Amino acid sequence: MEYLAVFFKVGFVHNFVLSQFLGLCPFIGVSRRRGDAVGMGFAVIFVMTMASLVTWLVWRFALKPYGLEYLRTVTFILVIATLVQTVELALKKLSPPLYRALGIYLPLITTNCAVLGVAILNINEFGAIENGLRSFTFTAVQGVGAGVGFMVAMLLMAEIRERLQLLPLPKAFQGVPIAFICAGLMGLAFFGFAGFVS
C-alpha cells in the first residue's frame, strides 16, 4: 500500500510538471500532437526509471561509502546523459519517424530538470532507509510514477492544444501563452488529488 501511495503522490498530486513546473521545455514543446506526446512520454518514463535506479546504486555503493556525496549532482547528470544517449540511439534505429518528430526535445531530456529532480528527491527521501532493498524499491516506484505523471500531463496538454487550434483565440494568446495558462489550470486541478494522499 505504501508503494501505491508513493506512485499516486508523485504521479498525480506532486506531479513534477504541474506542481513544481520542472521539465517545461519538452512539456510545452512536444505537446502539440498526441502521437509525439506519447513517444516523449515513454522515453521520459524509461529515462526517469532507469536514472532513478542507476543513480541510487551509484550513490549507495560509490558516493556514500567513500564520502563523495558532494559529487552527487555531477554524477547524476552524467548517468542521465548516458541513458538519454542510449534512448536516442534506440529510437533512431527502431522508430525513425518518432526520432524525427521528437527532434531537439529528445536530447533535452538530458537537461530536463525533472529527471534530475526525481533522482535527487529519491536520495533525499529514501536514502536514509537502512533496508537497502526497501529503499531501492521505493526509488523504482517513484521513478516510474514520476515518468507516468509526466506522460499523463503531456497527453492531457496535447489533447487540450489540439482542441485549442480549432478555436478563434486572440493573437496574443495563440501558441505558448495559452499553453502556459492551461498548464497552470491543470496544476490547480491536480492539487485536488492532495486530499487523497496523506
NUGUKOL-634719 format. One record per residue (C-alpha): residue in three letters; x, y, z. Coordinates in nm, 3 decimals. Each point is the difference from the previous one (the first is absolute). Layout:
<node><type>ALA</type><c1>X</c1><c2>Y</c2><c3>Z</c3></node>
...
# end
This chain:
<node><type>MET</type><c1>0.000</c1><c2>0.000</c2><c3>0.000</c3></node>
<node><type>GLU</type><c1>0.292</c1><c2>0.234</c2><c3>0.072</c3></node>
<node><type>TYR</type><c1>0.131</c1><c2>-0.052</c2><c3>-0.351</c3></node>
<node><type>LEU</type><c1>-0.337</c1><c2>0.086</c2><c3>-0.152</c3></node>
<node><type>ALA</type><c1>-0.013</c1><c2>0.318</c2><c3>0.211</c3></node>
<node><type>VAL</type><c1>0.347</c1><c2>0.103</c2><c3>-0.121</c3></node>
<node><type>PHE</type><c1>-0.095</c1><c2>-0.072</c2><c3>-0.363</c3></node>
<node><type>PHE</type><c1>-0.325</c1><c2>0.197</c2><c3>0.026</c3></node>
<node><type>LYS</type><c1>0.163</c1><c2>0.287</c2><c3>0.189</c3></node>
<node><type>VAL</type><c1>0.283</c1><c2>0.056</c2><c3>-0.244</c3></node>
<node><type>GLY</type><c1>-0.207</c1><c2>-0.070</c2><c3>-0.310</c3></node>
<node><type>PHE</type><c1>-0.304</c1><c2>0.208</c2><c3>0.073</c3></node>
<node><type>VAL</type><c1>0.011</c1><c2>0.212</c2><c3>0.317</c3></node>
<node><type>HIS</type><c1>0.360</c1><c2>0.118</c2><c3>-0.020</c3></node>
<node><type>ASN</type><c1>0.036</c1><c2>-0.036</c2><c3>-0.375</c3></node>
<node><type>PHE</type><c1>0.337</c1><c2>0.155</c2><c3>-0.084</c3></node>
<node><type>VAL</type><c1>-0.134</c1><c2>0.183</c2><c3>-0.303</c3></node>
<node><type>LEU</type><c1>-0.323</c1><c2>0.131</c2><c3>0.146</c3></node>
<node><type>SER</type><c1>0.087</c1><c2>0.064</c2><c3>0.364</c3></node>
<node><type>GLN</type><c1>0.368</c1><c2>0.094</c2><c3>-0.017</c3></node>
<node><type>PHE</type><c1>0.017</c1><c2>0.102</c2><c3>-0.368</c3></node>
<node><type>LEU</type><c1>0.312</c1><c2>-0.204</c2><c3>-0.067</c3></node>
<node><type>GLY</type><c1>0.062</c1><c2>-0.122</c2><c3>-0.354</c3></node>
<node><type>LEU</type><c1>-0.213</c1><c2>0.262</c2><c3>-0.172</c3></node>
<node><type>CYS</type><c1>0.214</c1><c2>0.020</c2><c3>-0.315</c3></node>
<node><type>PRO</type><c1>-0.090</c1><c2>-0.346</c2><c3>-0.134</c3></node>
<node><type>PHE</type><c1>-0.345</c1><c2>0.023</c2><c3>0.159</c3></node>
<node><type>ILE</type><c1>-0.094</c1><c2>0.312</c2><c3>-0.197</c3></node>
<node><type>GLY</type><c1>0.209</c1><c2>-0.079</c2><c3>-0.308</c3></node>
<node><type>VAL</type><c1>-0.117</c1><c2>-0.354</c2><c3>-0.072</c3></node>
<node><type>SER</type><c1>-0.362</c1><c2>0.022</c2><c3>0.116</c3></node>
<node><type>ARG</type><c1>-0.138</c1><c2>0.136</c2><c3>-0.327</c3></node>
<node><type>ARG</type><c1>-0.104</c1><c2>-0.344</c2><c3>-0.130</c3></node>
<node><type>ARG</type><c1>-0.116</c1><c2>-0.308</c2><c3>0.188</c3></node>
<node><type>GLY</type><c1>0.236</c1><c2>-0.240</c2><c3>-0.182</c3></node>
<node><type>ASP</type><c1>0.310</c1><c2>0.204</c2><c3>0.085</c3></node>
<node><type>ALA</type><c1>-0.116</c1><c2>0.031</c2><c3>0.361</c3></node>
<node><type>VAL</type><c1>-0.034</c1><c2>-0.378</c2><c3>0.030</c3></node>
<node><type>GLY</type><c1>0.348</c1><c2>-0.060</c2><c3>-0.143</c3></node>
<node><type>MET</type><c1>0.159</c1><c2>0.261</c2><c3>0.223</c3></node>
<node><type>GLY</type><c1>-0.194</c1><c2>-0.132</c2><c3>0.298</c3></node>
<node><type>PHE</type><c1>0.130</c1><c2>-0.355</c2><c3>-0.043</c3></node>
<node><type>ALA</type><c1>0.354</c1><c2>0.132</c2><c3>-0.045</c3></node>
<node><type>VAL</type><c1>-0.027</c1><c2>0.203</c2><c3>0.322</c3></node>
<node><type>ILE</type><c1>-0.150</c1><c2>-0.296</c2><c3>0.192</c3></node>
<node><type>PHE</type><c1>0.293</c1><c2>-0.217</c2><c3>-0.108</c3></node>
<node><type>VAL</type><c1>0.264</c1><c2>0.263</c2><c3>0.074</c3></node>
<node><type>MET</type><c1>-0.152</c1><c2>0.100</c2><c3>0.337</c3></node>
<node><type>THR</type><c1>-0.031</c1><c2>-0.359</c2><c3>0.114</c3></node>
<node><type>MET</type><c1>0.347</c1><c2>-0.103</c2><c3>-0.111</c3></node>
<node><type>ALA</type><c1>0.155</c1><c2>0.324</c2><c3>0.130</c3></node>
<node><type>SER</type><c1>-0.167</c1><c2>-0.052</c2><c3>0.337</c3></node>
<node><type>LEU</type><c1>0.134</c1><c2>-0.354</c2><c3>0.030</c3></node>
<node><type>VAL</type><c1>0.351</c1><c2>0.064</c2><c3>-0.131</c3></node>
<node><type>THR</type><c1>0.050</c1><c2>0.321</c2><c3>0.199</c3></node>
<node><type>TRP</type><c1>-0.115</c1><c2>-0.178</c2><c3>0.318</c3></node>
<node><type>LEU</type><c1>0.252</c1><c2>-0.278</c2><c3>-0.063</c3></node>
<node><type>VAL</type><c1>0.279</c1><c2>0.250</c2><c3>-0.070</c3></node>
<node><type>TRP</type><c1>-0.086</c1><c2>0.199</c2><c3>0.310</c3></node>
<node><type>ARG</type><c1>-0.038</c1><c2>-0.303</c2><c3>0.228</c3></node>
<node><type>PHE</type><c1>0.307</c1><c2>-0.195</c2><c3>-0.112</c3></node>
<node><type>ALA</type><c1>0.243</c1><c2>0.264</c2><c3>-0.127</c3></node>
<node><type>LEU</type><c1>-0.071</c1><c2>0.350</c2><c3>0.126</c3></node>
<node><type>LYS</type><c1>-0.126</c1><c2>-0.060</c2><c3>0.355</c3></node>
<node><type>PRO</type><c1>0.252</c1><c2>-0.267</c2><c3>0.115</c3></node>
<node><type>TYR</type><c1>0.298</c1><c2>0.206</c2><c3>-0.116</c3></node>
<node><type>GLY</type><c1>-0.126</c1><c2>0.337</c2><c3>0.125</c3></node>
<node><type>LEU</type><c1>-0.053</c1><c2>0.138</c2><c3>-0.351</c3></node>
<node><type>GLU</type><c1>-0.356</c1><c2>0.126</c2><c3>0.052</c3></node>
<node><type>TYR</type><c1>0.106</c1><c2>0.345</c2><c3>-0.125</c3></node>
<node><type>LEU</type><c1>0.039</c1><c2>-0.152</c2><c3>-0.351</c3></node>
<node><type>ARG</type><c1>-0.366</c1><c2>-0.105</c2><c3>-0.004</c3></node>
<node><type>THR</type><c1>-0.133</c1><c2>0.256</c2><c3>-0.247</c3></node>
<node><type>VAL</type><c1>0.286</c1><c2>-0.035</c2><c3>-0.250</c3></node>
<node><type>THR</type><c1>-0.014</c1><c2>-0.379</c2><c3>0.016</c3></node>
<node><type>PHE</type><c1>-0.377</c1><c2>-0.006</c2><c3>-0.042</c3></node>
<node><type>ILE</type><c1>0.018</c1><c2>0.228</c2><c3>-0.304</c3></node>
<node><type>LEU</type><c1>0.255</c1><c2>-0.233</c2><c3>-0.161</c3></node>
<node><type>VAL</type><c1>-0.222</c1><c2>-0.304</c2><c3>0.066</c3></node>
<node><type>ILE</type><c1>-0.305</c1><c2>0.177</c2><c3>-0.147</c3></node>
<node><type>ALA</type><c1>0.195</c1><c2>0.115</c2><c3>-0.306</c3></node>
<node><type>THR</type><c1>0.116</c1><c2>-0.357</c2><c3>-0.065</c3></node>
<node><type>LEU</type><c1>-0.354</c1><c2>-0.137</c2><c3>0.030</c3></node>
<node><type>VAL</type><c1>-0.142</c1><c2>0.266</c2><c3>-0.233</c3></node>
<node><type>GLN</type><c1>0.268</c1><c2>-0.076</c2><c3>-0.257</c3></node>
<node><type>THR</type><c1>-0.100</c1><c2>-0.367</c2><c3>0.019</c3></node>
<node><type>VAL</type><c1>-0.369</c1><c2>0.086</c2><c3>-0.051</c3></node>
<node><type>GLU</type><c1>0.088</c1><c2>0.231</c2><c3>-0.290</c3></node>
<node><type>LEU</type><c1>0.202</c1><c2>-0.268</c2><c3>-0.178</c3></node>
<node><type>ALA</type><c1>-0.275</c1><c2>-0.258</c2><c3>0.056</c3></node>
<node><type>LEU</type><c1>-0.273</c1><c2>0.230</c2><c3>-0.137</c3></node>
<node><type>LYS</type><c1>0.214</c1><c2>0.093</c2><c3>-0.300</c3></node>
<node><type>LYS</type><c1>0.037</c1><c2>-0.369</c2><c3>-0.081</c3></node>
<node><type>LEU</type><c1>-0.347</c1><c2>-0.130</c2><c3>0.095</c3></node>
<node><type>SER</type><c1>-0.232</c1><c2>0.293</c2><c3>-0.081</c3></node>
<node><type>PRO</type><c1>0.151</c1><c2>0.262</c2><c3>-0.235</c3></node>
<node><type>PRO</type><c1>-0.332</c1><c2>0.193</c2><c3>-0.040</c3></node>
<node><type>LEU</type><c1>-0.034</c1><c2>0.041</c2><c3>0.376</c3></node>
<node><type>TYR</type><c1>0.369</c1><c2>0.091</c2><c3>0.025</c3></node>
<node><type>ARG</type><c1>-0.052</c1><c2>0.275</c2><c3>-0.260</c3></node>
<node><type>ALA</type><c1>-0.324</c1><c2>0.117</c2><c3>0.165</c3></node>
<node><type>LEU</type><c1>0.167</c1><c2>0.039</c2><c3>0.340</c3></node>
<node><type>GLY</type><c1>0.286</c1><c2>0.190</c2><c3>-0.160</c3></node>
<node><type>ILE</type><c1>0.192</c1><c2>0.222</c2><c3>0.240</c3></node>
<node><type>TYR</type><c1>-0.223</c1><c2>-0.091</c2><c3>0.294</c3></node>
<node><type>LEU</type><c1>0.142</c1><c2>-0.348</c2><c3>0.039</c3></node>
<node><type>PRO</type><c1>0.352</c1><c2>0.123</c2><c3>0.083</c3></node>
<node><type>LEU</type><c1>-0.166</c1><c2>0.255</c2><c3>0.229</c3></node>
<node><type>ILE</type><c1>-0.096</c1><c2>-0.286</c2><c3>0.233</c3></node>
<node><type>THR</type><c1>0.368</c1><c2>0.009</c2><c3>0.098</c3></node>
<node><type>THR</type><c1>-0.048</c1><c2>0.347</c2><c3>0.143</c3></node>
<node><type>ASN</type><c1>-0.360</c1><c2>-0.064</c2><c3>0.108</c3></node>
<node><type>CYS</type><c1>0.003</c1><c2>0.117</c2><c3>0.357</c3></node>
<node><type>ALA</type><c1>-0.291</c1><c2>-0.234</c2><c3>0.082</c3></node>
<node><type>VAL</type><c1>0.219</c1><c2>-0.307</c2><c3>-0.062</c3></node>
<node><type>LEU</type><c1>0.279</c1><c2>0.138</c2><c3>0.218</c3></node>
<node><type>GLY</type><c1>-0.257</c1><c2>0.115</c2><c3>0.256</c3></node>
<node><type>VAL</type><c1>-0.145</c1><c2>-0.351</c2><c3>0.031</c3></node>
<node><type>ALA</type><c1>0.347</c1><c2>-0.151</c2><c3>0.044</c3></node>
<node><type>ILE</type><c1>0.095</c1><c2>0.248</c2><c3>0.273</c3></node>
<node><type>LEU</type><c1>-0.340</c1><c2>-0.025</c2><c3>0.171</c3></node>
<node><type>ASN</type><c1>0.038</c1><c2>-0.379</c2><c3>0.013</c3></node>
<node><type>ILE</type><c1>0.325</c1><c2>0.034</c2><c3>0.192</c3></node>
<node><type>ASN</type><c1>-0.139</c1><c2>0.269</c2><c3>0.229</c3></node>
<node><type>GLU</type><c1>-0.319</c1><c2>-0.193</c2><c3>0.079</c3></node>
<node><type>PHE</type><c1>0.110</c1><c2>-0.364</c2><c3>-0.002</c3></node>
<node><type>GLY</type><c1>0.376</c1><c2>0.016</c2><c3>0.043</c3></node>
<node><type>ALA</type><c1>-0.020</c1><c2>-0.013</c2><c3>0.380</c3></node>
<node><type>ILE</type><c1>-0.196</c1><c2>-0.328</c2><c3>-0.001</c3></node>
<node><type>GLU</type><c1>0.241</c1><c2>-0.260</c2><c3>0.132</c3></node>
<node><type>ASN</type><c1>-0.168</c1><c2>-0.289</c2><c3>-0.181</c3></node>
<node><type>GLY</type><c1>0.169</c1><c2>0.022</c2><c3>-0.340</c3></node>
<node><type>LEU</type><c1>-0.260</c1><c2>-0.203</c2><c3>-0.191</c3></node>
<node><type>ARG</type><c1>-0.286</c1><c2>0.206</c2><c3>0.145</c3></node>
<node><type>SER</type><c1>0.176</c1><c2>0.326</c2><c3>-0.089</c3></node>
<node><type>PHE</type><c1>0.077</c1><c2>-0.131</c2><c3>-0.350</c3></node>
<node><type>THR</type><c1>-0.364</c1><c2>-0.103</c2><c3>-0.052</c3></node>
<node><type>PHE</type><c1>-0.132</c1><c2>0.337</c2><c3>0.112</c3></node>
<node><type>THR</type><c1>0.245</c1><c2>0.164</c2><c3>-0.241</c3></node>
<node><type>ALA</type><c1>-0.125</c1><c2>-0.215</c2><c3>-0.288</c3></node>
<node><type>VAL</type><c1>-0.365</c1><c2>0.069</c2><c3>0.079</c3></node>
<node><type>GLN</type><c1>0.061</c1><c2>0.373</c2><c3>0.024</c3></node>
<node><type>GLY</type><c1>0.192</c1><c2>0.001</c2><c3>-0.330</c3></node>
<node><type>VAL</type><c1>-0.278</c1><c2>-0.184</c2><c3>-0.183</c3></node>
<node><type>GLY</type><c1>-0.270</c1><c2>0.214</c2><c3>0.164</c3></node>
<node><type>ALA</type><c1>0.173</c1><c2>0.324</c2><c3>-0.092</c3></node>
<node><type>GLY</type><c1>0.041</c1><c2>-0.116</c2><c3>-0.360</c3></node>
<node><type>VAL</type><c1>-0.365</c1><c2>-0.105</c2><c3>-0.023</c3></node>
<node><type>GLY</type><c1>-0.104</c1><c2>0.334</c2><c3>0.149</c3></node>
<node><type>PHE</type><c1>0.209</c1><c2>0.181</c2><c3>-0.261</c3></node>
<node><type>MET</type><c1>-0.162</c1><c2>-0.204</c2><c3>-0.277</c3></node>
<node><type>VAL</type><c1>-0.353</c1><c2>0.058</c2><c3>0.134</c3></node>
<node><type>ALA</type><c1>0.064</c1><c2>0.374</c2><c3>0.017</c3></node>
<node><type>MET</type><c1>0.137</c1><c2>0.001</c2><c3>-0.355</c3></node>
<node><type>LEU</type><c1>-0.295</c1><c2>-0.199</c2><c3>-0.137</c3></node>
<node><type>LEU</type><c1>-0.251</c1><c2>0.229</c2><c3>0.169</c3></node>
<node><type>MET</type><c1>0.181</c1><c2>0.306</c2><c3>-0.133</c3></node>
<node><type>ALA</type><c1>0.015</c1><c2>-0.149</c2><c3>-0.351</c3></node>
<node><type>GLU</type><c1>-0.376</c1><c2>-0.061</c2><c3>0.006</c3></node>
<node><type>ILE</type><c1>-0.065</c1><c2>0.356</c2><c3>0.118</c3></node>
<node><type>ARG</type><c1>0.236</c1><c2>0.156</c2><c3>-0.254</c3></node>
<node><type>GLU</type><c1>-0.148</c1><c2>-0.197</c2><c3>-0.289</c3></node>
<node><type>ARG</type><c1>-0.344</c1><c2>0.133</c2><c3>0.094</c3></node>
<node><type>LEU</type><c1>0.130</c1><c2>0.354</c2><c3>0.052</c3></node>
<node><type>GLN</type><c1>0.123</c1><c2>0.007</c2><c3>-0.360</c3></node>
<node><type>LEU</type><c1>-0.364</c1><c2>-0.009</c2><c3>-0.110</c3></node>
<node><type>LEU</type><c1>-0.098</c1><c2>0.304</c2><c3>0.209</c3></node>
<node><type>PRO</type><c1>0.028</c1><c2>0.363</c2><c3>-0.115</c3></node>
<node><type>LEU</type><c1>0.235</c1><c2>0.117</c2><c3>0.276</c3></node>
<node><type>PRO</type><c1>0.133</c1><c2>0.357</c2><c3>0.013</c3></node>
<node><type>LYS</type><c1>0.344</c1><c2>0.021</c2><c3>-0.162</c3></node>
<node><type>ALA</type><c1>0.168</c1><c2>0.083</c2><c3>0.332</c3></node>
<node><type>PHE</type><c1>-0.116</c1><c2>-0.332</c2><c3>0.150</c3></node>
<node><type>GLN</type><c1>0.082</c1><c2>-0.231</c2><c3>-0.290</c3></node>
<node><type>GLY</type><c1>0.273</c1><c2>-0.259</c2><c3>0.041</c3></node>
<node><type>VAL</type><c1>0.213</c1><c2>-0.001</c2><c3>0.315</c3></node>
<node><type>PRO</type><c1>-0.195</c1><c2>0.261</c2><c3>0.205</c3></node>
<node><type>ILE</type><c1>-0.321</c1><c2>-0.203</c2><c3>0.002</c3></node>
<node><type>ALA</type><c1>0.205</c1><c2>-0.315</c2><c3>0.065</c3></node>
<node><type>PHE</type><c1>0.142</c1><c2>0.155</c2><c3>0.318</c3></node>
<node><type>ILE</type><c1>-0.345</c1><c2>0.112</c2><c3>0.112</c3></node>
<node><type>CYS</type><c1>-0.132</c1><c2>-0.353</c2><c3>-0.055</c3></node>
<node><type>ALA</type><c1>0.299</c1><c2>-0.148</c2><c3>0.187</c3></node>
<node><type>GLY</type><c1>-0.075</c1><c2>0.224</c2><c3>0.298</c3></node>
<node><type>LEU</type><c1>-0.366</c1><c2>-0.102</c2><c3>0.001</c3></node>
<node><type>MET</type><c1>0.097</c1><c2>-0.366</c2><c3>-0.030</c3></node>
<node><type>GLY</type><c1>0.236</c1><c2>0.044</c2><c3>0.296</c3></node>
<node><type>LEU</type><c1>-0.287</c1><c2>0.136</c2><c3>0.209</c3></node>
<node><type>ALA</type><c1>-0.217</c1><c2>-0.294</c2><c3>-0.101</c3></node>
<node><type>PHE</type><c1>0.271</c1><c2>-0.251</c2><c3>0.095</c3></node>
<node><type>PHE</type><c1>0.031</c1><c2>0.158</c2><c3>0.345</c3></node>
<node><type>GLY</type><c1>-0.355</c1><c2>-0.123</c2><c3>0.054</c3></node>
<node><type>PHE</type><c1>0.146</c1><c2>-0.350</c2><c3>0.039</c3></node>
<node><type>ALA</type><c1>0.193</c1><c2>0.114</c2><c3>0.309</c3></node>
<node><type>GLY</type><c1>-0.284</c1><c2>-0.098</c2><c3>0.231</c3></node>
<node><type>PHE</type><c1>0.028</c1><c2>-0.365</c2><c3>-0.104</c3></node>
<node><type>VAL</type><c1>0.368</c1><c2>-0.042</c2><c3>0.090</c3></node>
<node><type>SER</type><c1>0.121</c1><c2>0.044</c2><c3>0.355</c3></node>
# end
